[in-house]
């Protein structure tokens, strides 16, 4: 079982085996979750961009171009602006 030592400044080195298992590298952020039973869970707070692929996909939803997104934003802003001026 991997283990580490806490320094007088409250720092520790995460063992290589654990870093590799979590897929973390220098500069990654970590979350410490304190469970009701007193155990503590360590997990990466950052994720790779590639892990986001497909999270917004919905069945029957057609892809939208950047131009279409820009047009929709402009339409919304204009509508909101005109409502406020009446």
C-alpha positions in Angstrom: 0.0 0.0 0.0 1.5 3.4 -1.0 2.2 5.8 1.9 3.7 9.3 2.4 5.0 11.5 5.1 3.6 14.9 6.2 6.2 17.7 6.5 6.2 20.3 9.2 4.7 22.7 6.6 1.7 20.4 6.0 3.0 19.2 2.6 3.4 15.7 1.3 4.4 13.9 -1.9 1.8 11.8 -3.5 3.4 8.4 -4.4 4.0 7.8 -8.1 1.6 4.7 -8.1 -1.2 6.9 -6.8 -0.5 9.8 -9.3 -0.5 7.3 -12.2 -3.7 5.7 -11.0 -5.4 9.1 -10.7 -3.9 10.3 -14.0 -2.6 13.5 -12.3 0.4 15.6 -13.2 2.3 18.6 -11.9 -0.1 21.6 -11.7 -3.3 19.5 -11.5 -5.7 20.5 -8.7 -7.0 17.9 -6.2 -10.2 17.7 -4.1 -10.2 16.2 -0.7 -13.7 14.9 0.2 -14.3 14.2 3.9 -16.9 11.4 4.2 -19.4 11.1 7.1 -17.6 8.0 8.3 -14.4 10.0 8.7 -12.5 8.6 5.7 -11.1 11.1 3.3 -11.2 10.6 -0.5 -8.6 12.2 -2.8 -9.7 12.9 -6.4 -8.6 15.1 -9.3 -10.4 18.4 -9.5 -9.3 18.9 -13.1 -10.3 16.9 -16.0 -8.9 16.5 -19.5 -10.8 18.3 -22.3 -11.1 15.0 -24.1 -13.3 13.7 -21.3 -15.9 16.4 -22.1 -16.6 14.9 -25.6 -20.3 14.2 -26.1 -21.6 15.5 -22.7 -24.0 17.9 -24.4 -25.2 15.4 -27.0 -28.9 14.9 -27.1 -30.8 12.6 -29.5 -32.5 14.4 -32.4 -30.4 17.5 -31.8 -28.7 18.8 -34.9 -25.2 20.3 -34.8 -25.2 24.1 -34.8 -22.5 26.3 -36.4 -20.6 29.1 -34.6 -22.4 31.5 -36.9 -25.8 30.2 -35.9 -24.8 30.4 -32.2 -23.7 34.1 -32.7 -26.9 34.9 -34.5 -29.0 33.4 -31.7 -27.0 35.3 -29.1 -27.5 38.6 -31.0 -31.2 37.9 -31.3 -31.5 37.3 -27.6 -29.6 40.4 -26.6 -31.6 42.6 -29.0 -34.9 41.2 -27.7 -33.7 41.8 -24.1 -32.4 45.3 -24.9 -35.7 46.3 -26.6 -37.8 45.0 -23.7 -35.9 47.2 -21.3 -36.4 50.4 -23.4 -40.2 50.3 -23.5 
